[in-house]
Amino acid sequence: MITNNEPLSMVEIAEYVKKIKDSEIDLTGFIKKFVKLNLKEAKELRKKIEGLEFMKVRKEHIVKIIDLMPENTEELNKIFVDVSLDEDETRKILETIKEFK
């Protein structure tokens, strides 16, 4: 039963999967191969990016930023295919990401 429809980063998904005892597949181990932050860091990064209050940045974009941790403008723009960030927005987002590397 779906109770909430909100995008989650892979590290947040890993927390939910840990609670499922019946899973035959070790999804947590699989997900951990790809995540770059722990849950606390991911939540803090999400909060900081949301705190920038950029109208163009949606929740879907934020989870992809957390999952991919882009290092430059080119990588960040691959996440924002539907909108165009200006130079200041791009710079501030990348500076925020660098705090977590």
MARLUM-113611 format. One record per residue: residue number from 1; residue in one letter; x, y, z of N, C-alpha, C in turn. Coordinates in Angstrom, 2 decimals. Each point is the difference from the previous one (the first is absolute). Example, Ala and Ser with C-alpha at 12.3 -4.5 7.8 and 13.67 -1.06 7.14 Angstrom:
+-----+------+---------+---------+---------+---------+---------+---------+---------+---------+---------+
: seq : type :      nx :      ny :      nz :     cax :     cay :     caz :      cx :      cy :      cz :
+-----+------+---------+---------+---------+---------+---------+---------+---------+---------+---------+
:   1 :    A :   13.19 :   -5.69 :    7.80 :   -0.89 :    1.19 :    0.00 :    0.90 :    1.20 :    0.00 :
:   2 :    S :   -0.35 :    1.05 :   -0.72 :    0.82 :    1.19 :    0.06 :   -0.77 :    1.09 :    0.73 :
+-----+------+---------+---------+---------+---------+---------+---------+---------+---------+---------+
This chain:
+-----+------+---------+---------+---------+---------+---------+---------+---------+---------+---------+
: seq : type :      nx :      ny :      nz :     cax :     cay :     caz :      cx :      cy :      cz :
+-----+------+---------+---------+---------+---------+---------+---------+---------+---------+---------+
:   1 :    M :    0.83 :   -1.18 :    0.00 :   -0.83 :    1.18 :    0.00 :    0.88 :    1.25 :    0.00 :
:   2 :    I :   -0.21 :    0.88 :   -0.93 :    0.75 :    1.24 :   -0.09 :   -0.63 :    1.03 :    0.92 :
:   3 :    T :    0.79 :    0.51 :    0.93 :   -0.51 :    0.99 :    0.94 :    0.52 :    1.39 :   -0.28 :
:   4 :    N :    1.11 :    0.10 :   -0.75 :    0.60 :    1.30 :   -0.27 :    0.73 :   -0.09 :   -1.33 :
:   5 :    N :   -0.14 :    1.01 :   -0.82 :    0.65 :    0.02 :   -1.29 :    1.03 :    1.13 :   -0.01 :
:   6 :    E :    1.20 :   -0.30 :    0.52 :    1.06 :    0.98 :    0.07 :    1.29 :   -0.61 :   -0.50 :
:   7 :    P :    0.75 :    0.73 :   -0.84 :    1.26 :   -0.55 :   -0.50 :    1.01 :   -0.20 :    1.13 :
:   8 :    L :    0.71 :   -1.11 :   -0.05 :    1.01 :   -0.32 :    1.01 :    1.33 :   -0.26 :   -0.68 :
:   9 :    S :    1.08 :    0.35 :    0.68 :    1.33 :   -0.33 :   -0.50 :    0.26 :   -1.47 :    0.30 :
:  10 :    M :    1.03 :   -0.55 :   -0.62 :    0.30 :   -1.42 :    0.21 :    0.32 :   -0.31 :    1.45 :
:  11 :    V :    0.70 :    0.89 :    0.68 :    0.35 :   -0.25 :    1.40 :   -1.26 :   -0.02 :    0.87 :
:  12 :    E :   -1.00 :    0.82 :   -0.34 :   -1.26 :   -0.02 :    0.74 :   -0.77 :   -1.29 :   -0.30 :
:  13 :    I :    0.07 :   -0.46 :   -1.22 :   -0.65 :   -1.26 :   -0.37 :    0.63 :   -1.15 :    0.76 :
:  14 :    A :    1.32 :    0.03 :    0.16 :    0.70 :   -1.05 :    0.73 :   -0.52 :   -0.14 :    1.43 :
:  15 :    E :   -0.35 :    1.12 :    0.62 :   -0.55 :   -0.04 :    1.36 :   -1.35 :   -0.72 :    0.03 :
:  16 :    Y :   -0.84 :    0.25 :   -1.00 :   -1.30 :   -0.68 :   -0.07 :    0.17 :   -1.48 :   -0.27 :
:  17 :    V :    0.94 :   -0.35 :   -0.87 :    0.21 :   -1.40 :   -0.37 :    0.50 :   -0.80 :    1.20 :
:  18 :    K :    0.79 :    0.62 :    0.87 :    0.51 :   -0.69 :    1.20 :   -1.14 :   -0.53 :    0.86 :
:  19 :    K :   -1.12 :    0.70 :   -0.03 :   -1.14 :   -0.36 :    0.84 :   -0.77 :   -1.20 :   -0.55 :
:  20 :    I :    0.22 :   -0.33 :   -1.26 :   -0.72 :   -1.11 :   -0.62 :    0.77 :   -1.29 :    0.27 :
:  21 :    K :   -0.57 :   -0.88 :    0.79 :    0.68 :   -1.25 :    0.38 :   -0.19 :   -1.10 :   -1.04 :
:  22 :    D :   -1.08 :    0.08 :   -0.77 :   -0.36 :   -1.07 :   -0.92 :    0.77 :    0.05 :   -1.32 :
:  23 :    S :    0.79 :    1.01 :   -0.20 :    0.68 :    0.16 :   -1.27 :    1.03 :   -1.11 :   -0.23 :
:  24 :    E :   -0.11 :   -0.67 :   -1.14 :    0.94 :   -1.05 :   -0.34 :    1.29 :    0.60 :   -0.58 :
:  25 :    I :   -0.12 :    1.17 :   -0.56 :    1.15 :    0.65 :   -0.62 :    0.56 :    1.02 :    0.98 :
:  26 :    D :    1.30 :    0.03 :    0.12 :    0.63 :    0.96 :    0.89 :    0.11 :    1.35 :   -0.71 :
:  27 :    L :   -1.10 :    0.72 :   -0.01 :   -0.03 :    1.29 :   -0.68 :    0.87 :    1.03 :    0.71 :
:  28 :    T :    0.08 :   -0.09 :    1.30 :    0.80 :    0.97 :    0.75 :    1.46 :   -0.07 :   -0.44 :
:  29 :    G :    0.54 :   -1.19 :   -0.12 :    1.38 :   -0.16 :   -0.46 :    0.20 :    0.52 :   -1.40 :
:  30 :    F :   -0.97 :   -0.24 :   -0.86 :    0.07 :    0.49 :   -1.38 :    0.00 :    1.53 :   -0.03 :
:  31 :    I :   -0.91 :    0.60 :    0.75 :   -0.12 :    1.45 :    0.02 :    1.26 :    0.65 :    0.56 :
:  32 :    K :    0.59 :   -0.62 :    1.03 :    1.19 :    0.57 :    0.64 :    1.17 :    0.11 :   -0.97 :
:  33 :    K :    0.00 :   -0.79 :   -1.06 :    1.08 :    0.09 :   -0.99 :   -0.04 :    1.34 :   -0.73 :
:  34 :    F :   -1.16 :    0.64 :   -0.02 :   -0.18 :    1.20 :   -0.80 :   -0.12 :    1.29 :    0.81 :
:  35 :    V :   -0.37 :   -0.09 :    1.26 :   -0.21 :    1.22 :    0.78 :    1.34 :    0.61 :    0.42 :
:  36 :    K :    0.02 :    1.31 :    0.07 :    1.24 :    0.71 :    0.31 :   -0.06 :    0.69 :    1.36 :
:  37 :    L :   -1.18 :    0.06 :    0.60 :   -0.18 :    0.65 :    1.29 :   -0.71 :   -0.95 :    0.95 :
:  38 :    N :    0.14 :    0.25 :    1.29 :   -0.83 :   -0.75 :    0.94 :   -1.34 :    0.72 :    0.14 :
:  39 :    L :   -0.93 :   -0.60 :    0.71 :   -1.35 :    0.54 :    0.10 :   -0.01 :    1.40 :    0.61 :
:  40 :    K :    0.77 :    0.20 :    1.05 :    0.04 :    1.31 :    0.66 :    0.50 :    1.08 :   -0.95 :
:  41 :    E :    1.07 :   -0.30 :   -0.73 :    0.55 :    0.96 :   -0.96 :   -0.99 :    0.28 :   -1.13 :
:  42 :    A :   -0.67 :   -1.04 :   -0.48 :   -0.96 :    0.17 :   -1.09 :   -1.15 :    0.91 :    0.44 :
:  43 :    K :   -0.49 :   -0.20 :    1.20 :   -1.08 :    0.85 :    0.50 :    0.46 :    1.44 :    0.19 :
:  44 :    E :    1.23 :    0.16 :    0.47 :    0.54 :    1.35 :    0.19 :    0.19 :    0.70 :   -1.35 :
:  45 :    L :    0.51 :   -0.73 :   -0.99 :    0.18 :    0.57 :   -1.34 :   -1.35 :    0.38 :   -0.59 :
:  46 :    R :   -1.00 :   -0.87 :    0.16 :   -1.34 :    0.31 :   -0.49 :   -0.51 :    1.30 :    0.62 :
:  47 :    K :    0.17 :    0.11 :    1.31 :   -0.47 :    1.18 :    0.71 :    0.71 :    1.28 :   -0.48 :
:  48 :    K :    1.31 :   -0.09 :   -0.24 :    0.76 :    1.16 :   -0.46 :   -0.41 :    0.41 :   -1.41 :
:  49 :    I :   -0.21 :   -0.97 :   -0.87 :   -0.42 :    0.34 :   -1.37 :   -1.40 :    0.59 :    0.01 :
:  50 :    E :   -0.90 :   -0.58 :    0.80 :   -1.34 :    0.57 :    0.13 :    0.09 :    1.41 :    0.57 :
:  51 :    G :    0.95 :    0.24 :    0.90 :    0.19 :    1.31 :    0.62 :    0.44 :    1.07 :   -0.99 :
:  52 :    L :    0.56 :   -0.40 :   -1.13 :    0.37 :    0.97 :   -1.03 :   -1.23 :    0.65 :   -0.62 :
:  53 :    E :   -1.13 :   -0.69 :    0.10 :   -1.31 :    0.50 :   -0.46 :    0.00 :    0.42 :   -1.47 :
:  54 :    F :    0.59 :   -0.84 :   -0.85 :   -0.06 :    0.24 :   -1.43 :   -1.29 :   -0.59 :   -0.54 :
:  55 :    M :   -0.79 :    0.81 :   -0.68 :   -1.30 :   -0.45 :   -0.51 :    0.14 :   -1.11 :   -1.03 :
:  56 :    K :    1.09 :   -0.01 :   -0.73 :    0.19 :   -0.99 :   -1.06 :    0.37 :   -1.38 :    0.54 :
:  57 :    V :    0.49 :   -0.06 :    1.21 :    0.50 :   -1.25 :    0.58 :   -1.14 :   -0.73 :    0.71 :
:  58 :    R :   -0.41 :   -1.13 :   -0.59 :   -1.09 :   -0.79 :    0.57 :    0.58 :   -1.15 :    0.82 :
:  59 :    K :   -0.86 :   -0.68 :    0.74 :    0.43 :   -1.12 :    0.85 :    0.67 :   -1.09 :   -0.83 :
:  60 :    E :   -0.50 :   -0.22 :   -1.21 :    0.59 :   -1.01 :   -0.87 :    1.45 :    0.34 :   -0.35 :
:  61 :    H :    0.26 :    1.29 :   -0.19 :    1.36 :    0.44 :   -0.29 :    0.91 :   -0.22 :    1.21 :
:  62 :    I :   -0.52 :    0.31 :    1.18 :    0.80 :   -0.11 :    1.22 :    0.44 :   -1.45 :    0.25 :
:  63 :    V :   -0.90 :   -0.96 :   -0.19 :    0.39 :   -1.39 :    0.24 :    1.04 :   -0.46 :   -1.01 :
:  64 :    K :   -0.08 :    0.48 :   -1.22 :    1.01 :   -0.35 :   -1.00 :    1.34 :    0.64 :    0.33 :
:  65 :    I :   -0.03 :    1.22 :    0.54 :    1.25 :    0.64 :    0.43 :    0.64 :   -0.83 :    1.10 :
:  66 :    I :   -0.80 :   -0.45 :    0.96 :    0.52 :   -0.82 :    1.11 :    0.55 :   -1.32 :   -0.52 :
:  67 :    D :   -0.69 :   -0.62 :   -0.93 :    0.44 :   -1.29 :   -0.54 :    1.27 :    0.13 :   -0.84 :
:  68 :    L :    0.08 :    1.03 :   -0.82 :    1.10 :    0.12 :   -0.96 :    1.15 :    0.88 :    0.49 :
:  69 :    M :   -0.25 :    0.92 :    0.92 :    1.01 :    0.91 :    0.52 :    0.85 :    0.60 :   -1.13 :
:  70 :    P :   -0.63 :    0.78 :   -0.88 :    0.74 :    0.57 :   -1.13 :    1.14 :    0.91 :    0.47 :
:  71 :    E :    1.09 :   -0.02 :   -0.76 :    1.19 :    0.76 :    0.38 :    0.19 :    1.27 :   -0.81 :
:  72 :    N :   -0.71 :    0.12 :   -1.12 :    0.17 :    1.19 :   -0.83 :   -1.31 :    0.38 :   -0.68 :
:  73 :    T :    0.03 :    1.12 :   -0.69 :   -1.20 :    0.54 :   -0.64 :   -0.58 :   -0.98 :   -1.01 :
:  74 :    E :    0.84 :   -0.62 :   -0.76 :   -0.45 :   -0.94 :   -1.03 :   -0.78 :   -1.17 :    0.61 :
:  75 :    E :    0.53 :   -0.57 :    1.07 :   -0.68 :   -1.12 :    0.66 :   -1.30 :    0.46 :    0.64 :
:  76 :    L :   -0.01 :    1.19 :    0.59 :   -1.21 :    0.52 :    0.63 :   -1.08 :    0.26 :   -1.04 :
:  77 :    N :    0.37 :    0.53 :   -1.16 :   -0.98 :    0.29 :   -1.05 :   -0.66 :   -1.25 :   -0.56 :
:  78 :    K :    0.65 :   -1.15 :    0.14 :   -0.60 :   -1.25 :   -0.45 :   -1.20 :   -0.38 :    0.86 :
:  79 :    I :   -0.03 :    0.48 :    1.23 :   -1.14 :   -0.24 :    0.89 :   -1.16 :    0.92 :   -0.36 :
:  80 :    F :    0.32 :    1.21 :   -0.40 :   -1.02 :    1.02 :   -0.30 :   -0.26 :    0.08 :   -1.50 :
:  81 :    V :   -0.50 :   -1.07 :   -0.57 :   -0.28 :   -0.02 :   -1.44 :   -1.26 :    0.78 :   -0.35 :
:  82 :    D :   -0.90 :    0.15 :    0.95 :   -1.28 :    0.67 :   -0.27 :    0.02 :    1.49 :    0.30 :
:  83 :    V :    1.00 :    0.48 :    0.73 :    0.13 :    1.42 :    0.32 :    1.45 :    0.42 :   -0.19 :
:  84 :    S :    0.22 :    1.29 :   -0.07 :    1.35 :    0.51 :   -0.17 :    0.38 :    0.84 :    1.21 :
:  85 :    L :    1.04 :   -0.41 :    0.68 :    0.48 :    0.75 :    1.16 :    0.90 :    1.13 :   -0.47 :
:  86 :    D :   -0.09 :    1.14 :    0.69 :    0.94 :    1.07 :   -0.34 :    1.33 :   -0.26 :    0.70 :
:  87 :    E :    0.98 :    0.81 :   -0.30 :    1.36 :   -0.22 :    0.51 :    0.06 :    0.07 :    1.52 :
:  88 :    D :   -0.73 :    0.92 :    0.60 :    0.00 :    0.16 :    1.45 :   -0.63 :   -1.22 :    0.69 :
:  89 :    E :   -1.11 :   -0.48 :   -0.54 :   -0.66 :   -1.19 :    0.57 :    0.93 :   -1.21 :   -0.07 :
:  90 :    T :    0.61 :   -0.19 :   -1.14 :    0.93 :   -1.12 :   -0.19 :    1.15 :    0.08 :    0.99 :
:  91 :    R :    0.60 :    1.18 :    0.12 :    1.14 :    0.19 :    0.90 :   -0.38 :   -0.31 :    1.45 :
:  92 :    K :   -1.15 :    0.49 :    0.44 :   -0.42 :   -0.22 :    1.39 :   -0.30 :   -1.47 :    0.29 :
:  93 :    I :   -0.61 :   -0.68 :   -0.95 :   -0.29 :   -1.43 :    0.18 :    1.31 :   -0.79 :    0.07 :
:  94 :    L :    0.94 :    0.29 :   -0.89 :    1.27 :   -0.71 :   -0.01 :    0.81 :    0.28 :    1.27 :
:  95 :    E :   -0.06 :    1.23 :    0.50 :    0.68 :    0.33 :    1.26 :   -0.60 :   -0.78 :    1.15 :
:  96 :    T :   -1.32 :   -0.15 :   -0.01 :   -0.68 :   -0.76 :    1.05 :    0.42 :   -1.47 :   -0.05 :
:  97 :    I :    0.08 :   -0.55 :   -1.19 :    0.41 :   -1.40 :   -0.16 :    1.43 :   -0.20 :    0.49 :
:  98 :    K :    0.88 :    0.94 :   -0.29 :    1.42 :   -0.12 :    0.39 :    0.16 :   -0.10 :    1.51 :
:  99 :    E :   -0.92 :    0.56 :    0.77 :    0.06 :   -0.09 :    1.45 :   -0.10 :   -1.44 :    0.49 :
: 100 :    F :   -0.53 :   -0.89 :   -0.84 :   -0.26 :   -1.38 :    0.40 :    0.96 :   -0.99 :   -0.64 :
: 101 :    K :    1.02 :    0.47 :   -0.68 :    0.96 :   -0.91 :   -0.62 :    1.21 :   -0.17 :    0.84 :
+-----+------+---------+---------+---------+---------+---------+---------+---------+---------+---------+
